[in-house]
Amino acid sequence: MDDHEHRPEKQIPSGASENTKNAGRNEKISNFFDKAHSVDALHFIAGFSQVFLGLVVVVISVMGLIQPFWLSTTLSIVASVTTMIGVYFCYSAVSNFDTDTLLRDAMRRIVEDQN
């Protein structure tokens, strides 16, 4: 077996030109920005801001800066629930995976095995 058969497909040979190496880096950068501009990134930012603002309201409420006790208690409960929903929102955005890719890969393997 030759050495080039053992190499991963994404590895750039050491003798490659500078343009080839830059193209590989540019592809990685563009893939990163494609993922960053996805809906999941927006969900993560929304969940994080929900957690942050919920915790701020809880801290303000616990410090006693909101005077009527009943209002302070109500806001603290609502902010706690909002914080929990934000944590779940962040978790679901981070742990979400593309099931279409799994199905597509399975179909590709079946077709390759038949050939």
Rosetta blueprint (number, residue, H / E / L):
1 M L
2 D L
3 D H
4 H H
5 E H
6 H H
7 R L
8 P L
9 E L
10 K L
11 Q L
12 I L
13 P L
14 S L
15 G L
16 A L
17 S L
18 E H
19 N H
20 T H
21 K H
22 N H
23 A H
24 G H
25 R H
26 N H
27 E H
28 K H
29 I H
30 S H
31 N H
32 F H
33 F H
34 D H
35 K H
36 A H
37 H L
38 S L
39 V H
40 D H
41 A H
42 L H
43 H H
44 F H
45 I H
46 A H
47 G H
48 F H
49 S H
50 Q H
51 V H
52 F H
53 L H
54 G H
55 L H
56 V H
57 V H
58 V H
59 V H
60 I H
61 S H
62 V H
63 M H
64 G L
65 L L
66 I L
67 Q L
68 P L
69 F H
70 W H
71 L H
72 S H
73 T H
74 T H
75 L H
76 S H
77 I H
78 V H
79 A H
80 S H
81 V H
82 T H
83 T H
84 M H
85 I H
86 G H
87 V H
88 Y H
89 F H
90 C H
91 Y H
92 S H
93 A H
94 V H
95 S H
96 N L
97 F L
98 D L
99 T H
100 D H
101 T H
102 L H
103 L H
104 R H
105 D H
106 A H
107 M H
108 R H
109 R H
110 I H
111 V H
112 E H
113 D H
114 Q H
115 N L
